[in-house]
Amino acid sequence: MTAASVGRARALWFRCDLRLDDNLTLQAAATGAAALLPIYVFDPRKFNTPTLAGARKCSARRARFLLESVAALRKQLEARGSGLAVAVGQPKEIVAKWCTGMDGVWVQEGFCSEEQAEEACVAKSLQNCKLNKVWAGTLYMPDECGNPPGNTPLLFTNFKNKAEGRGRIRDPVPAPKQLPPLPAESPERPKDAFEFMPTLQDLGYGDEEAAAAAEDDPRGVMPFQGGEEAAMQRLQKWMWEDDKLREYFEIRNGMLGEGYSSKFSPWIALGCLSPRRVWKEAQRYEAERAKNKSTYWLVFELTWRDFYIYMARSQGTKIFLRGGVVGDKTPWRKDPAALRKWKEGRTGDQLVDANMRELAATGWMSNRGRQNVASYLIFDLGVDWRYGAAHFEEHLLDYDPAANWGNWVAAAGLTGQRINKFNTKKQLNDYDPQRKYVRHWLHGSGDSPKGSGEEEDDDEEEPRARAERADKGKGKGKGGGYSGKGGRGKGCRDAASRPGERAEARARRWRKAEQPEWQAQAA
């Protein structure tokens, strides 16, 4: 690889765009660059760090999937004459130290407030160098989604109809065949940065947890291997080799086995797979094999993902606050024991318990399972919905801030739409009538699955799972000018002791909308 002078060099700061195919940020950074420095920074604060109600930012299993994805990205870059410099630390320090004086740093623009705050810190730390943000990673671009991107409708049907009627989806951009060379060595950058890759222990996990995370539970739906190559292999297998797209609409509510859903979401969440590439392959499938409700439904799921991204962009921190978009101040029940049993899959409800044990053991849960366990925590137990969102953030391999927190705040009825309380007994009869799924996860499980189960924090000033502390709960966009953390209000004790009555009171206040699904993840 030929070295180039730092004066004409550029840097590309990877985050949740760990691919070469259809990477608009990579394209923007590489075009016209004499040299390009690709960077990835592992921030220890995003891993084994306590957040909310006993949860952590990231489990060791999810961190392993990320490590695999970054390592795979490095190989892809090296194959095109480049490389990937990796470090452990805070981006505002690492990026500033390595990139000051370059022509610029390019980064994919974050969808949520924590990512945006990180960008602001880096931009402030850079000297004689500009941080260039590129919008990418969505199906629809902001000015082509058919909706005001900064004032997205809170009803999905409205967003979808406008997107399908007025918007357009661009064709994906192919991966570059060759990349600019790496810049000349710098005394500010360690010589081994292009070979270094941290271990789970480097990210703060203990030896025992790291060893457990390295093994795949044989009961899981499938092994998930991080990286763009693994993502494309999954796309090829599920859509083309196994021909599952043809019947996706009919099988999508399954819970057992690898074929009932695409399971693209872990790779999409880290940017190993572009949603526009999935859309393009679905179009090719329609042209070459079949066009039906199933082929439409896969793209429909990707549209849900866009909906939550643009909702997060419109609503800001409101999607992370106890009162949600509507600023509701109804108190939640304080029950650490109930929360712990829910996390460990020991509530006594078979469907809930089986799904929660699957999540703890594998980092995966079906769409059907997510709807039911969320409804149970919120309406049957009356526990603060954010505690469930934080637990999902810790464990889900396909964790995405907009999709995860957007789904949870909607499930709690805090976006102003209809509440859907699931009858888990009926759901069990409808979707697991022969009890194959619950037997698969509950039979012979005498020990609690590993996972966070500590008591919830009563102190509202403890770090939230999305670190939304800076603006003290002030949101932006539609939904009113709610500010604060959601006070207890009058009659707290009585209301907190009757979660069912509170749920009914909430339900009477919200206007009706379409039946929601746990979208954008588990597709």
VEXGU-587386 format. One record per residue (C-alpha): residue number from 1; residue in one letter; x, y, z. Coordinates in Angstrom, 1 decimal. Layout:
<rs>
num,residuo,px,py,pz
NUM,A,X,Y,Z
...
</rs>
This chain:
<rs>
num,residuo,px,py,pz
1,M,0.0,0.0,0.0
2,T,1.4,3.4,-1.0
3,A,1.5,6.0,1.7
4,A,0.2,9.5,1.0
5,S,0.8,12.8,2.8
6,V,-1.4,13.7,5.6
7,G,-2.3,17.1,4.1
8,R,-4.5,15.6,1.4
9,A,-5.6,12.6,3.5
10,R,-9.2,12.0,4.7
11,A,-10.6,9.8,7.5
12,L,-13.7,7.6,7.6
13,W,-15.1,7.0,11.0
14,F,-17.1,3.8,11.0
15,R,-19.9,3.2,13.5
16,C,-23.1,1.4,12.5
17,D,-22.2,1.1,8.8
18,L,-19.8,-1.9,8.8
19,R,-20.0,-2.7,5.1
20,L,-18.6,-1.7,1.7
21,D,-21.7,-2.4,-0.3
22,D,-24.1,0.6,-0.6
23,N,-22.1,2.6,1.8
24,L,-22.7,6.3,0.9
25,T,-20.4,7.6,3.6
26,L,-17.5,5.5,2.2
27,Q,-18.3,6.7,-1.3
28,A,-18.3,10.3,-0.2
29,A,-15.0,10.0,1.8
30,A,-13.2,8.1,-0.9
31,T,-14.2,10.2,-3.9
32,G,-11.3,12.5,-4.8
33,A,-9.2,11.4,-1.8
34,A,-5.5,11.0,-2.2
35,A,-5.4,8.8,0.9
36,L,-8.1,7.5,3.3
37,L,-7.8,6.5,6.9
38,P,-10.7,4.1,8.0
39,I,-11.2,4.1,11.8
40,Y,-13.2,2.2,14.3
41,V,-13.2,3.2,18.0
42,F,-14.5,0.9,20.7
43,D,-15.8,3.1,23.5
44,P,-15.7,1.2,26.8
45,R,-18.7,3.2,28.1
46,K,-20.9,1.4,25.5
47,F,-20.3,-2.1,26.8
48,N,-20.2,-3.6,30.4
49,T,-21.6,-0.4,31.9
50,P,-24.6,-0.2,34.2
51,T,-27.6,1.8,32.8
52,L,-31.1,1.4,34.0
53,A,-32.8,-1.1,36.4
54,G,-29.9,-3.5,36.5
55,A,-29.3,-3.5,32.8
56,R,-26.0,-2.8,31.0
57,K,-25.3,-1.1,27.7
58,C,-24.3,-4.3,26.0
59,S,-24.0,-8.0,26.8
60,A,-20.8,-9.9,26.0
61,R,-22.7,-11.8,23.4
62,R,-23.8,-8.7,21.5
63,A,-20.3,-7.3,21.9
64,R,-18.9,-10.5,20.3
65,F,-21.2,-10.0,17.3
66,L,-19.8,-6.5,16.9
67,L,-16.2,-7.6,17.2
68,E,-16.8,-10.2,14.5
69,S,-18.4,-7.5,12.3
70,V,-15.5,-5.1,12.7
71,A,-12.9,-7.8,12.0
72,A,-14.8,-8.8,8.9
73,L,-14.8,-5.1,7.8
74,R,-11.1,-4.9,8.2
75,K,-10.6,-7.9,5.9
76,Q,-12.9,-6.4,3.3
77,L,-10.9,-3.1,3.4
78,E,-7.5,-4.9,3.2
79,A,-8.7,-6.8,0.1
80,R,-9.2,-3.4,-1.6
81,G,-5.8,-1.9,-0.8
82,S,-6.8,-0.2,2.5
83,G,-7.1,-1.2,6.1
84,L,-8.8,-0.4,9.4
85,A,-7.2,1.4,12.4
86,V,-8.8,0.3,15.6
87,A,-8.6,1.6,19.1
88,V,-10.3,1.4,22.5
89,G,-11.2,4.8,24.0
90,Q,-13.4,7.8,23.6
91,P,-14.0,8.9,20.0
92,K,-13.6,12.5,20.8
93,E,-10.0,11.7,21.9
94,I,-9.0,9.0,19.4
95,V,-10.5,10.6,16.3
96,A,-9.2,14.0,17.1
97,K,-5.7,12.7,17.8
98,W,-5.5,10.7,14.6
99,C,-7.2,13.0,12.2
100,T,-6.4,16.6,13.2
101,G,-4.9,18.4,10.1
102,M,-6.6,16.1,7.6
103,D,-8.9,17.3,4.8
104,G,-11.8,16.0,6.8
105,V,-13.5,13.2,8.7
106,W,-16.6,11.5,7.2
107,V,-19.1,9.7,9.4
108,Q,-22.6,8.4,8.9
109,E,-25.1,10.7,10.6
110,G,-26.6,9.2,13.8
111,F,-30.3,8.7,14.0
112,C,-30.7,9.3,17.8
113,S,-29.6,11.8,20.4
114,E,-26.8,9.8,21.9
115,E,-25.1,9.3,18.5
116,Q,-25.7,12.9,17.6
117,A,-24.1,14.1,20.9
118,E,-21.1,11.9,20.2
119,E,-20.7,13.5,16.8
120,A,-20.9,17.0,18.4
121,C,-18.1,16.1,20.8
122,V,-15.8,14.8,18.0
123,A,-16.5,17.8,15.8
124,K,-15.6,20.1,18.7
125,S,-12.4,18.2,19.4
126,L,-11.1,18.3,15.8
127,Q,-8.6,21.0,15.0
128,N,-8.2,22.3,11.4
129,C,-10.4,19.5,10.3
130,K,-14.2,19.3,9.6
131,L,-16.5,16.5,10.5
132,N,-18.7,15.7,7.5
133,K,-21.9,13.9,8.3
134,V,-23.6,11.8,5.6
135,W,-27.2,10.5,5.8
136,A,-27.3,6.8,4.9
137,G,-28.6,3.5,6.1
138,T,-32.3,4.0,5.5
139,L,-34.5,2.7,2.7
140,Y,-35.7,6.3,1.9
141,M,-33.6,9.4,2.0
142,P,-34.9,12.2,4.1
143,D,-36.0,14.4,1.2
144,E,-37.4,11.3,-0.7
145,C,-39.5,9.6,2.0
146,G,-42.7,11.5,1.2
147,N,-42.9,12.9,4.7
148,P,-41.4,15.9,6.4
149,P,-38.3,14.2,7.8
150,G,-38.2,16.5,10.9
151,N,-41.9,16.2,11.6
152,T,-42.8,12.5,10.9
153,P,-46.4,11.4,11.4
154,L,-46.8,9.3,14.6
155,L,-49.1,6.9,12.8
156,F,-47.2,4.4,10.7
157,T,-50.0,4.1,8.1
158,N,-49.8,7.8,7.4
159,F,-46.0,7.5,7.0
160,K,-46.1,4.4,4.9
161,N,-48.8,5.7,2.5
162,K,-46.9,8.9,1.9
163,A,-43.6,7.1,1.5
164,E,-45.1,4.6,-1.0
165,G,-47.1,7.2,-2.8
166,R,-44.7,10.2,-3.0
167,G,-41.3,8.8,-2.0
168,R,-38.7,6.9,-4.0
169,I,-36.0,4.4,-3.1
170,R,-32.6,4.8,-4.7
171,D,-30.7,1.9,-6.2
172,P,-27.9,0.6,-3.9
173,V,-24.4,1.7,-4.7
174,P,-22.0,-1.2,-5.4
175,A,-18.9,-1.8,-3.3
176,P,-15.8,-0.1,-4.6
177,K,-13.3,-2.4,-6.3
178,Q,-10.3,-0.4,-5.0
179,L,-9.9,2.2,-2.3
180,P,-7.4,5.1,-1.8
181,P,-4.2,4.1,0.0
182,L,-3.7,4.6,3.6
183,P,-2.0,7.9,4.7
184,A,1.6,8.0,5.8
185,E,2.4,6.9,9.3
186,S,1.8,9.4,12.0
187,P,3.4,9.6,15.5
188,E,-0.1,10.2,16.9
189,R,-1.3,6.8,15.6
190,P,0.1,3.6,17.1
191,K,1.9,1.4,14.5
192,D,-0.2,-1.6,15.5
193,A,-3.5,0.2,15.0
194,F,-4.1,-1.7,11.7
195,E,-3.6,-5.1,13.5
196,F,-5.1,-4.4,16.9
197,M,-8.5,-5.9,17.7
198,P,-9.7,-5.8,21.4
199,T,-10.9,-8.9,23.2
200,L,-14.1,-9.0,25.2
201,Q,-11.9,-8.7,28.3
202,D,-10.5,-5.4,26.9
203,L,-14.0,-4.1,26.7
204,G,-14.6,-4.8,30.4
205,Y,-16.1,-8.3,30.5
206,G,-14.9,-11.0,32.9
207,D,-13.3,-14.2,31.7
208,E,-16.3,-16.4,32.5
209,E,-18.8,-14.2,30.7
210,A,-16.5,-13.9,27.7
211,A,-16.0,-17.6,27.5
212,A,-19.8,-18.1,27.7
213,A,-20.4,-15.5,25.0
214,A,-18.0,-17.3,22.6
215,E,-20.3,-20.4,22.6
216,D,-23.6,-20.6,20.7
217,D,-26.4,-22.2,22.6
218,P,-27.5,-25.3,20.5
219,R,-31.1,-24.4,21.2
220,G,-30.9,-21.1,19.3
221,V,-32.6,-20.5,16.0
222,M,-29.2,-20.3,14.2
223,P,-25.6,-19.2,14.8
224,F,-25.2,-15.5,14.1
225,Q,-21.8,-14.6,12.6
226,G,-21.0,-10.9,12.3
227,G,-19.8,-9.2,9.2
228,E,-20.9,-8.3,5.7
229,E,-19.9,-11.6,4.1
230,A,-22.1,-13.5,6.6
231,A,-24.9,-11.1,6.0
232,M,-24.8,-11.6,2.2
233,Q,-24.7,-15.4,2.7
234,R,-27.8,-15.2,4.9
235,L,-29.6,-13.1,2.3
236,Q,-28.6,-15.6,-0.5
237,K,-29.6,-18.6,1.6
238,W,-33.0,-17.4,3.0
239,M,-34.3,-15.6,-0.1
240,W,-32.9,-17.7,-2.9
241,E,-31.6,-21.1,-1.9
242,D,-34.3,-21.9,0.6
243,D,-36.9,-19.8,-1.3
244,K,-38.4,-18.5,2.0
245,L,-39.4,-15.1,0.7
246,R,-42.2,-16.8,-1.3
247,E,-44.1,-17.7,1.9
248,Y,-42.8,-15.0,4.3
249,F,-46.2,-13.5,5.1
250,E,-47.6,-16.9,6.1
251,I,-44.6,-18.0,8.2
252,R,-43.5,-14.7,9.8
253,N,-45.2,-15.3,13.2
254,G,-43.1,-18.4,13.9
255,M,-40.9,-18.7,17.0
256,L,-38.9,-21.9,16.4
257,G,-36.3,-22.6,13.8
258,E,-34.2,-20.4,11.4
259,G,-36.5,-20.1,8.4
260,Y,-39.7,-18.5,9.7
261,S,-38.2,-15.0,9.3
262,S,-35.3,-13.5,7.3
263,K,-33.3,-12.7,10.5
264,F,-31.5,-10.0,8.6
265,S,-32.0,-7.6,11.5
266,P,-28.7,-8.2,13.4
267,W,-26.7,-7.4,10.3
268,I,-28.9,-4.4,9.3
269,A,-28.5,-3.0,12.9
270,L,-24.7,-2.8,12.6
271,G,-24.8,-1.8,9.0
272,C,-23.3,-5.1,7.7
273,L,-26.3,-5.3,5.3
274,S,-28.0,-2.4,3.5
275,P,-31.8,-2.2,3.6
276,R,-31.7,-1.0,0.0
277,R,-29.7,-4.1,-1.0
278,V,-32.5,-6.2,0.6
279,W,-35.1,-4.2,-1.3
280,K,-33.2,-4.6,-4.6
281,E,-32.9,-8.3,-4.1
282,A,-36.6,-8.5,-3.3
283,Q,-37.3,-6.7,-6.6
284,R,-35.1,-9.1,-8.5
285,Y,-36.9,-12.0,-6.8
286,E,-40.3,-10.6,-7.9
287,A,-39.0,-10.4,-11.5
288,E,-37.4,-13.8,-11.6
289,R,-39.6,-16.0,-9.3
290,A,-42.8,-14.6,-7.8
291,K,-44.5,-11.4,-6.8
292,N,-47.0,-11.7,-4.0
293,K,-48.0,-10.4,-0.5
294,S,-44.9,-12.0,1.0
295,T,-42.5,-10.1,-1.3
296,Y,-44.3,-6.9,-0.5
297,W,-44.2,-7.6,3.3
298,L,-40.4,-7.8,3.5
299,V,-40.1,-4.3,2.2
300,F,-43.0,-3.3,4.4
301,E,-40.9,-4.3,7.4
302,L,-38.0,-2.2,6.2
303,T,-40.5,0.7,5.9
304,W,-41.3,0.2,9.6
305,R,-37.6,0.6,10.3
306,D,-37.5,3.9,8.5
307,F,-40.6,5.0,10.3
308,Y,-38.9,4.6,13.7
309,I,-35.7,6.3,12.5
310,Y,-37.6,9.3,11.3
311,M,-39.8,9.3,14.4
312,A,-36.6,9.4,16.5
313,R,-35.3,12.2,14.4
314,S,-38.5,14.2,14.9
315,Q,-39.1,13.5,18.6
316,G,-35.6,13.6,19.9
317,T,-35.2,12.4,23.5
318,K,-38.9,11.9,24.1
319,I,-38.8,8.3,22.9
320,F,-36.4,7.6,25.8
321,L,-38.4,9.3,28.6
322,R,-40.8,7.7,31.0
323,G,-43.7,9.8,29.7
324,G,-42.9,9.1,26.1
325,V,-43.9,11.3,23.2
326,V,-47.2,12.4,24.9
327,G,-45.5,13.3,28.2
328,D,-47.8,11.1,30.3
329,K,-47.2,11.4,34.1
330,T,-49.1,8.3,35.2
331,P,-46.9,6.5,37.8
332,W,-45.5,3.1,37.2
333,R,-45.4,0.2,39.7
334,K,-42.1,-0.3,41.7
335,D,-41.6,-4.0,41.9
336,P,-38.0,-5.2,41.6
337,A,-38.9,-8.8,42.2
338,A,-41.4,-8.9,39.3
339,L,-38.9,-7.2,37.0
340,R,-36.3,-9.8,38.0
341,K,-38.6,-12.7,37.3
342,W,-39.5,-11.3,34.0
343,K,-35.8,-10.9,33.0
344,E,-35.0,-14.4,34.1
345,G,-38.0,-16.0,32.5
346,R,-39.6,-17.0,35.8
347,T,-43.0,-15.3,35.8
348,G,-45.0,-18.4,35.6
349,D,-46.4,-17.4,32.1
350,Q,-45.0,-20.1,29.7
351,L,-44.9,-17.9,26.6
352,V,-43.2,-15.0,28.4
353,D,-40.8,-17.3,30.2
354,A,-39.7,-19.2,27.1
355,N,-39.1,-16.1,25.1
356,M,-37.1,-14.4,27.9
357,R,-34.9,-17.4,28.3
358,E,-34.2,-17.5,24.6
359,L,-33.2,-13.9,24.7
360,A,-30.8,-14.4,27.6
361,A,-29.2,-17.5,26.1
362,T,-28.9,-16.4,22.4
363,G,-29.6,-12.6,22.0
364,W,-32.5,-13.3,19.8
365,M,-36.3,-13.2,20.1
366,S,-39.0,-13.5,17.5
367,N,-41.3,-10.6,16.5
368,R,-44.3,-12.5,18.1
369,G,-42.3,-13.0,21.3
370,R,-41.3,-9.4,21.6
371,Q,-44.8,-8.2,21.4
372,N,-46.0,-10.5,24.1
373,V,-43.2,-10.0,26.6
374,A,-43.4,-6.3,26.3
375,S,-47.2,-6.3,26.8
376,Y,-46.8,-8.5,29.8
377,L,-44.2,-6.3,31.5
378,I,-46.2,-3.1,30.8
379,F,-49.8,-4.2,31.4
380,D,-49.7,-7.4,33.4
381,L,-46.9,-6.3,35.8
382,G,-47.3,-2.5,35.5
383,V,-43.5,-2.1,35.4
384,D,-41.9,0.9,33.7
385,W,-41.6,0.2,30.0
386,R,-38.1,1.7,29.9
387,Y,-36.8,-1.1,32.1
388,G,-37.8,-3.6,29.4
389,A,-36.3,-1.4,26.7
390,A,-33.0,-1.2,28.6
391,H,-32.9,-5.0,29.0
392,F,-33.5,-5.5,25.3
393,E,-30.8,-3.0,24.6
394,E,-28.4,-5.1,26.6
395,H,-29.1,-8.4,25.0
396,L,-30.6,-8.1,21.5
397,L,-28.1,-8.9,18.7
398,D,-30.2,-6.7,16.5
399,Y,-30.4,-3.8,18.9
400,D,-31.0,-0.5,17.1
401,P,-31.8,2.6,19.3
402,A,-34.6,4.0,17.1
403,A,-36.3,0.6,16.5
404,N,-35.9,-0.7,20.0
405,W,-37.0,2.4,22.0
406,G,-39.6,3.3,19.3
407,N,-41.2,-0.1,19.6
408,W,-41.2,0.0,23.4
409,V,-42.6,3.5,23.8
410,A,-45.3,2.6,21.3
411,A,-46.1,-0.6,23.1
412,A,-46.6,1.4,26.3
413,G,-49.1,3.6,24.5
414,L,-47.0,6.7,24.8
415,T,-47.0,7.8,21.2
416,G,-50.7,8.7,21.3
417,Q,-51.8,5.6,19.4
418,R,-54.0,2.7,20.4
419,I,-52.8,0.4,23.2
420,N,-52.7,-3.3,22.4
421,K,-52.6,-5.5,25.5
422,F,-51.9,-9.1,24.5
423,N,-53.5,-12.1,26.1
424,T,-50.5,-14.3,26.4
425,K,-52.6,-17.4,27.1
426,K,-54.5,-17.0,23.9
427,Q,-51.3,-16.1,22.0
428,L,-49.8,-19.3,23.2
429,N,-52.7,-21.3,21.9
430,D,-52.7,-19.5,18.6
431,Y,-49.0,-19.5,17.9
432,D,-47.7,-22.5,19.8
433,P,-50.7,-24.9,20.0
434,Q,-48.6,-28.0,20.4
435,R,-46.3,-26.3,22.9
436,K,-43.2,-27.1,20.8
437,Y,-41.6,-23.7,21.5
438,V,-42.2,-23.5,25.2
439,R,-41.1,-27.1,25.7
440,H,-37.9,-26.3,23.7
441,W,-37.0,-23.5,26.1
442,L,-38.6,-24.5,29.4
443,H,-38.1,-28.3,29.6
444,G,-35.3,-29.2,31.9
445,S,-34.3,-25.6,32.6
446,G,-33.8,-25.7,36.4
447,D,-31.3,-22.9,36.6
448,S,-31.9,-19.2,35.9
449,P,-30.5,-18.2,32.6
450,K,-27.6,-15.7,32.8
451,G,-28.5,-12.1,32.4
452,S,-29.0,-9.0,34.4
453,G,-31.6,-9.3,37.2
454,E,-30.6,-6.7,39.7
455,E,-33.1,-4.5,41.4
456,E,-34.4,-1.5,39.6
457,D,-33.0,1.9,40.4
458,D,-35.3,4.2,42.3
459,D,-33.0,7.1,41.7
460,E,-34.1,8.8,38.5
461,E,-30.7,10.5,38.1
462,E,-29.0,7.2,37.5
463,P,-27.7,6.8,33.9
464,R,-30.4,5.9,31.5
465,A,-29.8,3.2,29.0
466,R,-29.5,5.8,26.3
467,A,-27.6,8.3,28.4
468,E,-30.2,11.0,27.8
469,R,-29.1,13.1,30.7
470,A,-27.8,16.3,29.1
471,D,-31.2,17.8,28.2
472,K,-33.0,16.7,31.3
473,G,-35.9,15.2,29.3
474,K,-36.6,18.0,26.9
475,G,-37.7,16.6,23.5
476,K,-38.3,18.2,20.2
477,G,-40.8,18.0,17.5
478,K,-44.4,17.0,17.8
479,G,-46.1,15.7,20.9
480,G,-46.2,18.8,23.2
481,G,-43.6,20.6,25.2
482,Y,-43.2,18.1,28.0
483,S,-40.1,18.6,30.1
484,G,-38.9,16.6,33.0
485,K,-38.7,13.0,34.1
486,G,-42.4,12.2,34.6
487,G,-43.5,13.1,38.1
488,R,-45.4,10.8,40.4
489,G,-48.4,13.0,40.6
490,K,-51.2,12.6,43.1
491,G,-52.5,9.2,44.2
492,C,-49.2,7.5,43.3
493,R,-49.6,4.6,45.8
494,D,-53.1,3.6,44.8
495,A,-52.4,3.9,41.1
496,A,-49.1,2.0,41.4
497,S,-50.8,-0.9,43.2
498,R,-53.4,-1.4,40.4
499,P,-51.4,-1.7,37.1
500,G,-54.4,-3.2,35.3
501,E,-56.6,-0.2,36.2
502,R,-53.8,2.2,35.1
503,A,-53.5,0.3,31.8
504,E,-57.3,0.7,31.2
505,A,-57.1,4.4,32.0
506,R,-54.3,4.8,29.5
507,A,-56.2,2.9,26.9
508,R,-59.3,5.1,27.2
509,R,-57.2,8.2,26.5
510,W,-55.4,7.1,23.3
511,R,-57.1,7.3,19.9
512,K,-57.3,4.1,17.8
513,A,-54.7,3.2,15.2
514,E,-53.6,0.2,13.2
515,Q,-52.6,-3.0,15.1
516,P,-48.9,-2.5,15.7
517,E,-46.2,-5.2,15.4
518,W,-42.7,-5.3,16.8
519,Q,-41.3,-3.9,13.6
520,A,-37.9,-3.2,12.2
521,Q,-36.3,-5.9,14.3
522,A,-36.8,-9.7,14.2
523,A,-37.8,-9.4,10.5
</rs>
